[in-house]
């Protein structure tokens, strides 16, 4: 019950089991599933769809698809993905989120939010990510996006070139080409937005900031050996030292 409440109902029995194992408890995953069923602890959210489309035709440079759905990498900051998503707020306002994710460990290494999907707002998330890339990347970085107008813009393209970052783009109307980012958006909205009452912009902004901190530092992932993105990265760096 304590572990379930700690993660605000976001964990199903598999992650609860992994969390308990990390705490040193010896318990079978089927027993965890049975106990959660008996206590009526369910990881359930309702869905309220909200999708932002930034494609406005060819307004700048269309890069080739360097990633080509190869979402895995053993090297930190070698492959990054980004996109923009939209949330509804009260008073008919909207919040736009632009995160940048490292495919090595699914960590969000930069993000920005705005009431309008401007170029500056998208550039802000890139500027946040650049110090991490310069400091920790051992191999040349590729950043992948859709063909949204922000990513075709001269400022985005020029900044990538200046920082020796390869640009990659999904093919038009092919969500699967950026599935890793789409999955993150789905997870984020499922766990802290869908099924909740609409809130003002500033309140939602704070909730998203807290969620991304939780996602990076505390939310375990099965593919990361039951560790959070940051714990996986730091664990790997200690092993390499």
Long-range contacts (C-beta under 8 A, 24 or more apart in sequence): 1-39, 1-41, 4-36, 4-41, 7-218, 7-219, 8-191, 9-41, 9-42, 9-43, 9-44, 10-43, 10-191, 10-219, 11-43, 12-43, 14-222, 15-220, 15-222, 18-220, 18-222, 18-226, 19-220, 19-226, 21-226, 22-220, 22-226, 22-227, 45-190, 45-191, 45-194, 45-195, 46-194, 46-195, 47-190, 47-194, 47-195, 48-88, 48-193, 48-194, 48-195, 50-85, 50-86, 50-87, 50-88, 50-189, 51-85, 51-86, 52-84, 52-85, 52-86, 52-96, 52-117, 54-84, 54-117, 54-146, 54-148, 54-149, 54-150, 55-146, 55-147, 55-148, 55-149, 55-172, 55-173, 56-148, 56-149, 58-147, 58-152, 59-149, 59-152, 59-153, 60-149, 60-152, 60-153, 60-154, 60-157, 61-152, 61-157, 61-167, 62-147, 62-152, 62-169, 63-151, 63-167, 63-168, 63-169, 64-168, 64-169, 65-144, 65-168, 65-169, 65-170, 65-171, 65-177, 66-142, 66-144, 66-166, 66-167, 66-168, 67-142, 67-144, 67-168, 67-177, 68-177, 69-176, 69-177, 69-179, 71-103, 71-179, 71-180, 72-103, 73-103, 73-104, 74-104, 75-104, 75-138, 75-139, 76-102, 76-104, 76-105, 76-136, 76-137, 76-138, 76-233, 76-236, 77-102, 77-104, 77-109, 77-132, 77-133, 77-136, 77-137, 77-138, 77-139, 77-141, 78-103, 78-104, 78-137, 78-138, 78-139, 78-140, 78-141, 78-142, 79-103, 79-104, 79-141, 79-142, 79-144, 80-109, 80-129, 80-133, 80-141, 80-142, 80-143, 80-144, 81-143, 81-144, 81-145, 81-178, 81-180, 81-181, 82-125, 82-126, 82-143, 82-144, 82-145, 82-151, 82-181, 83-145, 83-146, 83-148, 83-178, 83-181, 83-182, 83-185, 84-117, 84-122, 84-148, 84-150, 85-185, 85-189, 86-117, 87-189, 87-193, 87-204, 87-208, 88-198, 89-198, 89-199, 89-200, 89-201, 89-204, 90-198, 90-199, 90-200, 91-200, 93-200, 93-201, 95-201, 95-204, 95-205, 95-208, 96-121, 97-208, 98-122, 98-124, 98-125, 99-125, 99-181, 99-184, 99-212, 100-125, 100-126, 100-128, 100-129, 100-143, 101-180, 101-181, 101-184, 102-229, 103-180, 104-233, 105-224, 105-229, 105-230, 105-232, 105-233, 106-180, 106-184, 106-221, 106-224, 106-229, 107-216, 107-229, 107-230, 107-233, 108-184, 108-212, 108-215, 108-216, 108-229, 111-212, 113-205, 113-208, 115-201, 117-150, 119-150, 119-153, 119-155, 119-156, 122-150, 122-151, 122-156, 123-155, 123-156, 123-159, 126-156, 126-159, 130-163, 133-163, 133-165, 134-163, 140-164, 140-165, 140-166, 141-165, 141-166, 142-166, 142-167, 142-168, 143-167, 143-168, 144-168, 144-169, 144-170, 144-177, 144-178, 145-169, 145-170, 145-178, 146-170, 146-177, 146-178, 147-171, 147-172, 187-215, 188-212, 188-215
